[in-house]
């Protein structure tokens, strides 16, 4: 019995898609650097923002597993195990677990709102939860219409970074300089989050197209999708280096540290012939987002 429980637990861990979690952590790290530079850093609020991000990320992963599984989208895909499509667990069980994590994310967000008294953020939270579910859920999921990268850019970049800084220093957002400090960071991380989704969808072009899942990669084709992906991973480097190079010692540390990861990643994507190579690229892209956030945070901390 214990062995079966251990096996089930490992399946749930795999279903949570841990390789995507750096996308939830990265914006909080970068936002913490910005808040620290603004002398507004609050550990409790930062940890709550991290809880929101992690719970929603895991929730959306389970929600996608459920929705794609019952649609048959995952029936012939190549990649990590899917709980619903593989029959490992009943669809209803996967759906309930997805709702559970989305609920935990909503609860964490509500506590954060209580601490800040920024009640209008309730609307943002509701939209975030709905976006998590309707990516692949509902009758007309936006992920099947090629809008996934746009929504990911908004929520994993703009909302996550700006929101985390805002709950710590709402009064400072009336100052234009605050937006100038935060927005470049949010844009860079939004692009990396979109890149992770893009490489995932490039991997699945052959299985998504026949079942009507018209992701951006399916719509533009593999070659164009790879070009868009490469722009997404290299553009943040230019943004970060131009924005922060004067705060790093020596200045070449920021571009070189990331280039060492982006160069092999670019070669993998350009030469990839199998889904396994794209899975490796997905993992490395998530790591690139995390590295980018850490380097940006270091640069911002040096402003103090």
N, C-alpha and C positions, 0 to 999 in steps of 0.2 A: 504494500500500500504506500509506504513511504517513497519507494522508487517511482511509483506512478505520479505522486504529487511533485516530486523533484522534476520529473520529465515535463509535467504540465507547466510548472513554474518557468522552466527554461524556454518553453514554447511561448509563453506570455512575454518573457523578456525579449525574445527574438521578434515577436509581433510588435513590440513597442518601437522597433527600428532605432536602436540606440545611436546608430551612426548619424542620424539626423539631429540629435539633441544639441550638438555644438551650435546649431542655428538658433536655438532658443537661448543659449548661454551667451553667445558672442555679443548681441546687442546690449545686454545688461552690463557686461564688462566695459564696453566702450562708453555707454551712458554713465557708468560710475566714474570713469575718467573725466568726462565732461562735468559732472556734478562736483567732483573734487576740485577741478579747475575753477569752478564758480563758487567754491567754498560753501557748498550746500549739501555735501554728501551725508546721507542718512542710511546707516547699515540696515535698520529694520525695514525701511521702505524699499531698499534695494533687494533684500531677501524676499520680500513679498512679491515684488515685480518678477524676480527670478522664478518664484513658485508659480505665478500666473503663466509665464512663458513655458516652463517645463510641462505643467499639467495640460495646457492647451495643445502643446506639440504632441505629447503622447496621446491625448484624446483624439486629435485629428488623424494620427497614424492608425489607431484602432478603427476610427470611423471610416477611413478610406478602405481598410481591410474588409470591413463589413459591406460597404456599399459596392465596391468593385467585385467582391465575392458573390453577392447575390445577383449581380448583373451578368456574371460570367466573364467579366473583363480579365480576371486573373487566371482563368482556366488553363491557358497555354503559355503564360508568361514564364520567362527565365529569370531567376533571381532568388532572394531570400524567401523563406517559407511564408505563406499567407495563411492565417488561422482559419478563415472562412472557406476560401477556395480549396484548401487541402482537406477540409472536413475534420480538422483537429478539434474544433469546438462548434457548437451550434451557432448559427448566425445571431440568434437572439442573445446569446451569452456575450458574444463579441460586441454587439450593439450596446448592451447594458454596461459593459466595462468602458466602452467609449464615452457613454453618457456620464459615467462615474468620474472619469478624469476631466471631462469638460466641466462637470459640476464643481470639482475641486479647484479648477482654474477660476471659475466664476466666484467661488467662495473666497479665494485668496484676493481676488480683485476687489470684492466687496469690503473686505477688511482694510485694504489699502485706501479705498474711498472713505471709509469711516475715519481713518487716521488723518486724512487730508481735507475732508469736508468738500471735496470737489465732486459734487453730486452729478454734474453733467457727464462725468466719465462713465456713469452707468450705461448711457446710450452707446458709448464706444465699446464697452464690454459686451453688450448684447449683440452688436454688429460683429464683434470678433468671434463670439461663439457660433453665431449663425454662419459666418464665413467658414468656420472650421467644419461644420456639418455639411453645408451645401457645396463644398468643393467637389465631392463625388456623390453626395446624398441628394435625395429629392428627385422630382420628375425631370428637372432640367438643370443638372449640376454644371456650374460654370467651368469646372475643370475639363469637362467634355466639350467645351466650346472654345478652348484655347485661351482662356483668361486667367489660368492659374498663376502664371509668372507675374502678371500685373498685381493680383491680389496679394501674393506672397511679398512682393516688393513693398507694398503699402504697409502690411501688418508686421513683417519681420524686419523692416527697415524703418520707415517713418513712424509708425505707431509705437513700436517697441522701444526705439531709442529716444524719440522725443517724449513719449509718455513716461518713461523711467526718469528722465531728467525733470520733466514737468512736475511730477508728484513730489519732488524734493525741493523745487524752487519755482513754484507757479508765478510768483510776483516778478521774477526776472524775465519772463517771456514777453513783457511789454517793451523790453529793450531790444532793438534790432541786432545788437552784437550777440545776444544769446542765440538767436536763430542762425546767425552766421557761424557760430561755434558748433552748433548741434547738427544742422542740416547736412553738411558734407559727410559727417560720420554716418548719419542715417541712410543717406543715398548709397554710400559704399557698401554697407552691410545689407541693404535691400537688394543690391545687385548680386551679392554672393548668395543670398537665399534663393533668388530667382535662378541663379546658375545651377544650384543643386537640383532644383525641380527640372530645369531644362535637360541636364545630363541624364536624369532619371527617365525623362520622357523620350530622349534620344534612344536610350537602351530599349524602350518598349514600343518603338514605332511599328515594328512588324506585327506585334500582337494587339496594339491599340487600334490601328486603322481598320482591321476587319470587323471589329465589334462596335464601330462608330464612336470611339473615343477620340475626338478631333483636337488633340492637344496642339499647342503652338508648333511643336516639333513635327507632328503629323501634317499640319497645314502648310508649313514652309518647306518641308523635306529635310532629309538628314544633313546635306551639305550646308544649306543655309542655317539650319539649327546649330550646327557646330560653329559657324561664324558668329552667330549671336551669342552663343555660350562663351566663346573666347573674348568677345568684347566685354561681357559681364564680369569675367574674372580678372581682366587686365585693367579695366577702367578704374576700379577702386584703388589700384596701385598708384595711378597718376593723381587721383584725388588726394589720397593720403600723403603722398610724398610732397606735393605742392603745398599742401595745407599744414603739414607738421614738420617739415624737414628742418626748420630753424630751431625746433625744440628738441631735436635728437642729437646726441653726441656720440660718434660723429654722424654727419648728415646722411651718409650712404647706408647706415645700418637699416633704416626702414625699407628702402627698395630692395636691397640685397637679400635681406632675410626672407622676404616674400618671393622674390624671384627664384630663389633656390627651390621653392615648392612649385611655383607656377610653371617653370620651364619643363620639368618632367611631366607635369599634369597636362600641359599643352601637347606634348609629344604623344602621350597615351591616347588623348582624345582624337588627335589627327590620324593616328595609325590604328585605332581600335577596330577590330574585326569581329569580336565576340561580346556578348552581354557581360561576361565576367570582367572584361577590361573596363567597360563603362561603370560597373559596380565599384571597381577600384577608384575610378575617376570621381565617382560620387563621394566616396569616403574622403578622398584627398581634398575635394572642394569644400566639404564641411570643415576639415582641418584648416584649410586656407582662410575660411571665414573667421575661425577662432583665433588664428595667428594674427590676422588683420586687426581684430578687435583688441588683442593684447598690445600690439604695437601702437595702435591709435591711443589706447588708454595711457601707455607710458609717455607718449608725446604730450598728451593733455595734462598729465600729472606734472610735467616739467614746466607748465605755465604758472604753477603756484610758487 
